[in-house]
Amino acid sequence: MVKDFVPCVHFYDQDFVDMYDRTWVWVEESWKEGAKNTQFPAGYLHTGAENEINLFDCCLESLFLVYSNQKFDPCSQIDYFYSRQEESGRICERYSLDSNSPVVDEDNPQGLSLPLLPYVEYCFYHKIGNKKRLKDVVVSLEKYFNWICQNFQKENGLFEVPYSACHLGNIPRYDAVYTVDFNAAMALAALYMSNIGDILNDKELSFRYKRVYFSLKTRINSMMWDNEAQFYFDLNSREERITQNRHIGCYWTMLAEIPNYEYAEYLISQLKDPAQFGTDNPFPCLPVSHPAYSPNGEGYCGGVVPFFTYLVIKGLSRYTSSIFARECAIRHMYFILDTLHPDGESVGEVWEAYKPASEGPSISTRDGFVNKKRYLPMLGLITITLMIENIIGLDISLPRKTVEWMMPSLEAMGIEKLSLKRNYITILSNKNLRGWEIRLESEKLYYFTIEILDENKKKTLPIPSGKCSMLIDKL
């Protein structure tokens, strides 16, 4: 059973634990084992079209496969795309596994995808701790970044790309030329390229991409922010006029740390507003006030898509809104559970997009949108990644040998047998006769930070090998 290999999570709602376990079972069922002298010697997760592999899906999958204790290699399928990189630096989003040739659509002839690779590699480094890997892939990352710039960056410094490269489904873009989501995603890629330069102690690389990042950040803030609407928008013509078309893609800016704290407060207030993005199931791709919004979802038009919920929650965490981020992750998880078990007895399904205010999948009646069933790349972001990082609240860095646990309040939860390379750790909180206690177990030394917001307590301690415990009242 896969449960014997992956970390075991503990949470006060057993349904959340069951959903976490069930996701790993589905991953195991979809995993294709590798073999020597094949494209995927360590295997890969096959979830897309038959005999095709998709870079966007693989990037999302890697963000939860890193928690599999090396049971499922998160790097293998990403490495496939590096192996297909062309001399120009191009990496196509989709490839045929039969011919290893690019697969493109008419509206996206170069096969452009969201530039997630620097962010993914940075996550690999902190969860797997392989610095050599960063040295090996940084050349490919640079060539890919430069290829995007050479082919899609315009004279004003912004990027003009096919809508499909933004992965915002069927939402109306109203002839947007410069899309805020892709431009913010490029800023995010530059930010993480700079971070990778810092890790590699390559000051020239770090400075070069920091300059690119701040250049894009300045352009987005000066050209795409509307002071009256207090929101970032696409630009809809070569005269660079704002479209006034609100959509969830604006929140790429928060993940890329583009807004100042004043702008961020405006954006966060709209996430809490029931007339905007603050629906029961957070967050719809179009706000409730949008003329194209539908309570039935209509695909992404009002639909809640797990990837964008992940995106917003990670953006909130950048702006000291971790408690609100956690509440939203929990609320979204309940809607996933209610859709999977609609009346408590019968079994439903999990989907690519959900309704914003009631259980069930997003329904599209107008434009032929197909809602993907059991779409694991997005599901695992919520049921595994957010479960560990935001609902339980663990921030793990293997190179730093640190585990930070932020708890809004004292609750019975934790993780068991999580691999930090060759070191398995267990961290559990429980209440007993002596009060609230954190039980820890490790094979090697690491540094543990516990922060309990309700109790206004924060402490960092070295955790030795073996078993130990700490009483919260003594902190």
C-alpha positions as CSV (number, residue, x, y, z in Angstrom):
1,M,0.0,0.0,0.0
2,V,1.2,3.5,-0.9
3,K,0.3,4.6,2.6
4,D,3.2,2.6,4.0
5,F,5.7,4.8,2.1
6,V,4.3,8.4,2.1
7,P,4.1,10.6,5.2
8,C,1.1,10.1,7.4
9,V,-0.9,13.2,8.3
10,H,-2.9,13.8,11.4
11,F,-5.8,16.3,11.6
12,Y,-8.9,16.7,13.8
13,D,-11.2,16.1,10.8
14,Q,-10.6,12.5,9.7
15,D,-12.3,13.3,6.3
16,F,-9.3,15.5,5.5
17,V,-6.9,12.7,6.3
18,D,-9.0,10.2,4.2
19,M,-8.9,12.7,1.3
20,Y,-5.1,13.0,1.6
21,D,-4.7,9.2,1.7
22,R,-7.2,8.7,-1.2
23,T,-5.2,11.1,-3.4
24,W,-2.0,9.1,-2.9
25,V,-3.9,5.9,-3.9
26,W,-5.1,7.6,-7.1
27,V,-1.5,8.8,-7.8
28,E,-0.3,5.2,-7.4
29,E,-3.0,4.0,-9.8
30,S,-1.9,6.6,-12.4
31,W,1.8,6.2,-12.0
32,K,3.7,4.6,-14.9
33,E,6.7,2.7,-13.8
34,G,10.0,3.5,-15.5
35,A,12.7,1.3,-17.0
36,K,16.3,1.7,-18.0
37,N,16.9,3.3,-21.5
38,T,13.4,4.8,-21.5
39,Q,12.3,8.5,-21.5
40,F,11.3,8.1,-17.8
41,P,13.7,5.8,-16.0
42,A,12.1,6.8,-12.6
43,G,8.5,6.7,-13.9
44,Y,6.0,9.5,-14.4
45,L,2.4,10.4,-13.5
46,H,0.2,10.0,-16.5
47,T,-3.0,12.1,-16.2
48,G,-3.5,13.8,-19.5
49,A,-4.3,12.8,-23.0
50,E,-3.3,9.4,-24.2
51,N,0.3,9.2,-25.3
52,E,0.9,12.9,-24.5
53,I,2.7,14.7,-21.7
54,N,2.0,18.2,-20.6
55,L,4.5,20.6,-18.9
56,F,1.8,22.6,-17.0
57,D,0.4,19.4,-15.5
58,C,3.9,18.1,-14.6
59,C,4.8,21.3,-12.9
60,L,1.7,21.1,-10.7
61,E,2.2,17.5,-10.0
62,S,5.8,18.1,-8.9
63,L,4.6,20.4,-6.1
64,F,2.9,17.5,-4.3
65,L,5.1,14.6,-5.5
66,V,8.0,16.2,-3.4
67,Y,6.1,14.9,-0.4
68,S,6.0,11.3,-1.4
69,N,9.2,10.4,0.5
70,Q,10.8,9.6,-2.9
71,K,8.2,6.9,-3.6
72,F,7.3,8.9,-6.8
73,D,10.1,10.8,-8.4
74,P,9.0,14.5,-8.9
75,C,12.0,15.3,-11.1
76,S,11.8,12.6,-13.7
77,Q,9.0,14.1,-15.8
78,I,10.4,17.6,-15.5
79,D,13.7,16.3,-16.8
80,Y,11.9,15.0,-19.9
81,F,11.1,18.5,-20.9
82,Y,14.7,19.7,-20.4
83,S,15.8,16.8,-22.7
84,R,13.5,18.1,-25.4
85,Q,14.7,21.7,-25.2
86,E,15.7,23.1,-28.6
87,E,18.8,25.1,-29.4
88,S,16.7,28.3,-29.3
89,G,15.7,27.6,-25.7
90,R,12.2,26.6,-26.6
91,I,10.4,24.0,-24.5
92,C,7.0,23.1,-25.9
93,E,4.1,22.6,-23.4
94,R,3.0,19.3,-24.9
95,Y,4.9,16.4,-26.5
96,S,3.8,13.2,-28.1
97,L,5.2,10.2,-26.2
98,D,5.2,8.2,-29.4
99,S,7.3,10.5,-31.5
100,N,8.8,12.9,-28.8
101,S,7.7,15.7,-31.1
102,P,5.9,18.9,-30.0
103,V,2.1,19.0,-30.1
104,V,0.7,22.5,-30.6
105,D,-2.7,24.2,-31.2
106,E,-3.5,26.7,-33.9
107,D,-4.0,29.5,-31.3
108,N,-0.6,28.7,-29.6
109,P,1.7,27.7,-32.5
110,Q,4.9,27.8,-30.4
111,G,3.4,25.7,-27.5
112,L,4.1,28.4,-24.9
113,S,3.2,27.5,-21.3
114,L,3.2,29.4,-18.0
115,P,6.9,29.9,-16.9
116,L,6.7,27.8,-13.7
117,L,10.0,26.0,-14.0
118,P,12.1,28.4,-11.8
119,Y,9.5,28.3,-9.0
120,V,9.3,24.5,-9.3
121,E,13.1,24.0,-9.1
122,Y,13.3,26.3,-6.1
123,C,10.7,24.1,-4.4
124,F,12.7,21.0,-5.4
125,Y,15.8,22.4,-3.7
126,H,14.1,23.1,-0.4
127,K,12.2,19.8,-0.3
128,I,14.8,17.5,-1.8
129,G,18.0,19.5,-1.0
130,N,19.9,18.7,-4.2
131,K,22.1,21.8,-4.9
132,K,23.8,19.9,-7.8
133,R,20.5,19.7,-9.6
134,L,20.2,23.5,-9.6
135,K,23.7,23.8,-11.1
136,D,22.7,21.3,-13.8
137,V,19.4,22.9,-14.8
138,V,20.1,26.6,-14.4
139,V,21.5,26.8,-18.0
140,S,18.2,25.3,-19.4
141,L,16.2,27.7,-17.2
142,E,18.0,30.7,-18.6
143,K,17.7,29.6,-22.2
144,Y,14.0,29.0,-21.7
145,F,13.5,32.4,-20.0
146,N,15.4,34.1,-22.8
147,W,13.4,32.3,-25.5
148,I,10.2,33.6,-24.0
149,C,11.6,37.1,-23.9
150,Q,12.9,37.0,-27.5
151,N,9.6,35.8,-28.9
152,F,6.9,37.4,-26.8
153,Q,8.3,40.6,-25.1
154,K,7.3,43.8,-26.8
155,E,9.0,47.3,-26.9
156,N,7.1,48.4,-23.8
157,G,8.7,45.6,-21.8
158,L,5.5,43.7,-21.4
159,F,4.6,40.2,-22.9
160,E,1.9,39.5,-25.5
161,V,1.0,35.8,-25.5
162,P,-1.8,33.5,-26.6
163,Y,-4.6,33.3,-24.1
164,S,-4.2,29.5,-23.8
165,A,-0.7,30.1,-22.3
166,C,-2.4,31.7,-19.3
167,H,-4.5,28.6,-18.5
168,L,-7.6,30.6,-17.5
169,G,-10.0,28.4,-19.4
170,N,-13.0,30.0,-21.0
171,I,-13.1,33.3,-19.2
172,P,-13.7,36.3,-21.5
173,R,-10.5,38.3,-22.1
174,Y,-12.1,41.2,-24.1
175,D,-9.3,41.4,-26.7
176,A,-6.6,41.8,-24.0
177,V,-3.2,42.3,-25.6
178,Y,-1.0,42.3,-22.5
179,T,-2.4,39.9,-19.9
180,V,-1.7,40.7,-16.3
181,D,-1.4,37.0,-15.3
182,F,1.3,36.0,-17.8
183,N,3.3,39.2,-17.2
184,A,3.1,38.6,-13.4
185,A,4.1,35.0,-13.9
186,M,7.2,36.2,-15.8
187,A,8.0,38.5,-12.9
188,L,7.7,35.4,-10.6
189,A,10.0,33.4,-12.9
190,A,12.6,36.3,-12.8
191,L,12.3,36.5,-9.0
192,Y,13.0,32.8,-8.5
193,M,15.8,32.8,-11.1
194,S,17.4,35.5,-8.8
195,N,16.8,33.3,-5.8
196,I,18.5,30.4,-7.5
197,G,21.4,32.7,-8.2
198,D,21.6,33.4,-4.5
199,I,21.6,29.7,-3.7
200,L,24.4,29.0,-6.2
201,N,26.3,32.0,-4.9
202,D,26.3,33.4,-8.5
203,K,26.0,37.1,-7.8
204,E,25.9,38.0,-11.5
205,L,23.0,35.7,-12.2
206,S,21.2,36.9,-9.1
207,F,21.7,40.6,-9.9
208,R,20.7,40.2,-13.6
209,Y,17.4,38.6,-12.8
210,K,16.7,40.9,-9.9
211,R,17.0,43.7,-12.4
212,V,14.6,42.0,-14.8
213,Y,12.2,41.3,-11.9
214,F,12.1,45.0,-10.7
215,S,11.7,46.2,-14.3
216,L,8.6,44.0,-14.8
217,K,7.3,44.9,-11.3
218,T,7.6,48.6,-12.1
219,R,5.8,48.2,-15.4
220,I,3.0,46.2,-14.0
221,N,2.4,48.6,-11.1
222,S,2.5,51.7,-13.3
223,M,0.6,50.4,-16.3
224,M,-1.8,47.7,-15.1
225,W,-2.9,49.0,-11.7
226,D,-6.1,51.1,-11.6
227,N,-6.3,53.4,-8.6
228,E,-10.1,53.8,-8.8
229,A,-10.9,50.1,-9.1
230,Q,-8.0,49.2,-6.8
231,F,-7.1,46.2,-9.0
232,Y,-4.7,45.0,-11.6
233,F,-6.1,44.6,-15.2
234,D,-5.1,43.4,-18.6
235,L,-4.3,46.0,-21.3
236,N,-6.6,45.7,-24.3
237,S,-4.8,47.6,-27.1
238,R,-1.5,48.7,-28.3
239,E,-2.4,52.1,-26.8
240,E,-2.2,50.2,-23.5
241,R,-5.6,50.9,-22.1
242,I,-6.9,49.0,-19.1
243,T,-9.7,46.6,-19.8
244,Q,-11.6,46.8,-16.5
245,N,-12.0,43.0,-16.8
246,R,-11.6,41.6,-13.3
247,H,-10.4,38.0,-13.1
248,I,-8.5,35.7,-10.7
249,G,-5.3,36.0,-12.9
250,C,-4.7,39.4,-11.2
251,Y,-3.6,37.4,-8.1
252,W,-0.4,36.2,-9.8
253,T,0.9,39.6,-8.7
254,M,0.7,38.7,-5.0
255,L,2.6,35.4,-5.5
256,A,5.2,37.5,-7.4
257,E,5.3,40.1,-4.5
258,I,4.4,42.9,-6.9
259,P,1.9,45.0,-4.9
260,N,3.0,47.1,-2.0
261,Y,1.1,46.5,1.3
262,E,-1.4,49.2,0.5
263,Y,-2.3,47.6,-2.9
264,A,-2.3,44.1,-1.3
265,E,-4.8,45.2,1.3
266,Y,-7.2,46.3,-1.5
267,L,-6.7,43.0,-3.3
268,I,-7.2,41.0,-0.1
269,S,-10.4,42.9,0.7
270,Q,-11.9,41.8,-2.6
271,L,-11.1,38.2,-1.7
272,K,-13.2,38.7,1.4
273,D,-16.1,40.6,-0.3
274,P,-19.1,38.3,-1.2
275,A,-19.8,40.6,-4.1
276,Q,-16.4,40.0,-5.6
277,F,-14.3,36.8,-5.0
278,G,-15.5,36.0,-1.5
279,T,-17.8,33.2,-2.3
280,D,-18.4,30.3,0.0
281,N,-16.1,28.1,-2.0
282,P,-13.1,30.4,-2.5
283,F,-12.1,31.8,-5.1
284,P,-14.1,31.9,-8.4
285,C,-12.1,32.8,-11.5
286,L,-14.5,35.7,-12.2
287,P,-15.9,37.8,-9.4
288,V,-19.7,37.7,-8.5
289,S,-20.0,41.3,-9.9
290,H,-18.7,40.3,-13.4
291,P,-21.4,40.1,-16.1
292,A,-20.2,36.7,-17.2
293,Y,-20.2,35.2,-13.7
294,S,-22.4,32.1,-13.2
295,P,-23.3,30.4,-9.9
296,N,-23.2,27.2,-11.9
297,G,-19.6,27.9,-12.8
298,E,-19.9,27.9,-16.6
299,G,-16.5,26.3,-16.9
300,Y,-14.1,28.8,-15.4
301,C,-16.7,31.7,-15.6
302,G,-17.5,31.6,-11.9
303,G,-15.9,28.2,-11.5
304,V,-13.5,27.6,-8.6
305,V,-10.3,26.0,-10.0
306,P,-7.9,24.4,-7.4
307,F,-4.8,25.7,-9.1
308,F,-6.0,29.3,-8.7
309,T,-7.1,28.7,-5.2
310,Y,-3.5,27.4,-4.5
311,L,-2.1,30.5,-6.3
312,V,-4.2,32.9,-4.2
313,I,-3.5,31.1,-0.9
314,K,0.3,31.1,-1.5
315,G,0.0,34.8,-2.5
316,L,-1.8,35.6,0.8
317,S,0.9,33.9,2.7
318,R,3.4,36.4,1.3
319,Y,1.4,39.3,2.8
320,T,1.0,38.2,6.5
321,S,-2.5,36.8,5.8
322,S,-1.7,33.2,6.7
323,I,-4.8,32.7,9.0
324,F,-7.2,33.8,6.2
325,A,-5.2,31.7,3.7
326,R,-5.7,28.6,6.0
327,E,-9.4,29.3,6.4
328,C,-9.8,29.4,2.7
329,A,-7.9,26.2,2.1
330,I,-10.1,24.5,4.7
331,R,-13.3,25.8,3.1
332,H,-12.2,24.7,-0.4
333,M,-11.3,21.3,1.0
334,Y,-14.8,20.9,2.4
335,F,-16.3,21.7,-1.0
336,I,-14.1,19.0,-2.6
337,L,-15.2,16.5,0.0
338,D,-18.9,17.5,-0.3
339,T,-18.7,17.0,-4.1
340,L,-17.0,13.6,-3.7
341,H,-19.6,12.5,-1.1
342,P,-22.7,14.6,-2.1
343,D,-25.1,13.1,0.4
344,G,-22.8,11.3,2.8
345,E,-23.5,7.9,1.4
346,S,-23.1,8.0,-2.4
347,V,-19.8,8.6,-4.1
348,G,-19.3,11.5,-6.5
349,E,-16.1,12.6,-8.1
350,V,-13.4,15.3,-8.0
351,W,-13.0,17.8,-10.8
352,E,-11.0,20.5,-12.5
353,A,-13.5,23.2,-11.6
354,Y,-16.2,23.5,-8.9
355,K,-19.3,25.6,-8.3
356,P,-18.6,28.8,-6.3
357,A,-21.5,28.6,-3.8
358,S,-22.7,25.0,-3.7
359,E,-21.3,21.5,-3.9
360,G,-20.7,20.0,-7.3
361,P,-18.7,20.4,-10.5
362,S,-18.8,23.6,-12.5
363,I,-21.3,23.1,-15.3
364,S,-20.9,24.6,-18.8
365,T,-23.8,24.9,-21.2
366,R,-22.5,27.5,-23.7
367,D,-19.1,26.9,-25.2
368,G,-18.3,23.2,-25.0
369,F,-16.0,23.5,-22.0
370,V,-15.1,20.0,-20.7
371,N,-14.6,19.7,-17.0
372,K,-11.9,17.2,-16.4
373,K,-12.8,14.4,-14.0
374,R,-10.3,13.3,-11.3
375,Y,-7.7,15.8,-12.5
376,L,-4.9,14.9,-10.2
377,P,-2.4,17.7,-11.0
378,M,-4.8,20.2,-9.5
379,L,-6.4,18.0,-6.8
380,G,-3.1,17.1,-5.2
381,L,-2.2,20.8,-4.9
382,I,-5.0,21.1,-2.4
383,T,-5.3,17.6,-0.8
384,I,-1.6,17.1,-0.3
385,T,0.4,20.4,-0.7
386,L,-2.0,22.8,1.0
387,M,-2.9,20.1,3.5
388,I,0.7,19.9,4.7
389,E,1.8,23.5,4.1
390,N,-1.2,25.6,5.0
391,I,-3.9,23.5,6.8
392,I,-1.4,21.7,9.1
393,G,1.0,24.6,8.6
394,L,4.4,23.1,8.0
395,D,7.2,25.0,6.2
396,I,10.1,22.6,5.5
397,S,13.6,23.4,4.2
398,L,16.0,20.5,3.9
399,P,19.1,22.5,3.0
400,R,18.6,24.7,6.1
401,K,17.6,21.7,8.2
402,T,14.6,23.6,9.4
403,V,10.9,22.9,10.0
404,E,8.6,25.8,10.9
405,W,5.2,25.1,12.3
406,M,2.7,27.9,12.4
407,M,-0.5,27.1,14.2
408,P,-3.3,29.7,14.5
409,S,-4.5,27.9,17.6
410,L,-3.7,24.7,19.5
411,E,-5.2,21.7,17.6
412,A,-4.6,18.0,17.5
413,M,-2.6,17.5,14.2
414,G,0.8,16.9,12.7
415,I,2.8,14.7,10.4
416,E,4.5,11.3,10.8
417,K,7.4,9.7,9.0
418,L,8.2,12.7,6.7
419,S,11.5,12.2,4.9
420,L,14.1,14.9,5.0
421,K,16.4,13.2,2.7
422,R,17.7,10.3,4.8
423,N,16.1,11.6,8.0
424,Y,12.5,10.7,8.9
425,I,10.8,13.0,11.3
426,T,7.5,13.0,13.2
427,I,5.8,16.1,14.7
428,L,2.5,15.7,16.4
429,S,0.5,17.9,18.8
430,N,-1.9,16.4,21.3
431,K,-3.5,17.3,24.6
432,N,-2.9,15.1,27.6
433,L,-3.0,15.3,31.4
434,R,0.0,17.7,31.4
435,G,-1.6,20.0,28.8
436,W,-0.8,20.6,25.2
437,E,2.3,18.7,24.1
438,I,4.4,18.6,20.9
439,R,5.9,15.1,20.3
440,L,8.9,15.0,18.1
441,E,10.9,12.1,16.7
442,S,14.0,12.3,14.4
443,E,17.0,10.3,13.2
444,K,19.2,13.4,12.9
445,L,19.5,16.9,14.3
446,Y,17.3,19.6,12.8
447,Y,15.9,23.0,13.9
448,F,12.3,23.3,14.8
449,T,10.3,26.6,15.1
450,I,6.8,26.5,16.6
451,E,4.6,29.6,16.4
452,I,1.1,29.6,18.0
453,L,-0.6,32.8,17.0
454,D,-3.5,32.6,19.5
455,E,-1.0,32.0,22.4
456,N,1.4,34.7,21.1
457,K,4.2,32.1,21.4
458,K,7.2,31.5,19.1
459,K,10.2,29.4,19.9
460,T,13.1,27.9,17.9
461,L,14.8,24.8,19.3
462,P,17.4,22.3,18.0
463,I,15.8,18.9,17.9
464,P,18.3,16.1,18.6
465,S,18.1,12.6,17.2
466,G,15.7,10.3,19.0
467,K,12.4,11.1,20.7
468,C,11.5,14.2,22.7
469,S,8.6,16.3,23.6
470,M,7.8,19.9,24.6
471,L,5.0,21.3,26.7
472,I,3.4,24.4,25.2
473,D,2.8,25.9,28.6
474,K,6.6,25.8,29.2
475,L,7.4,27.8,26.0
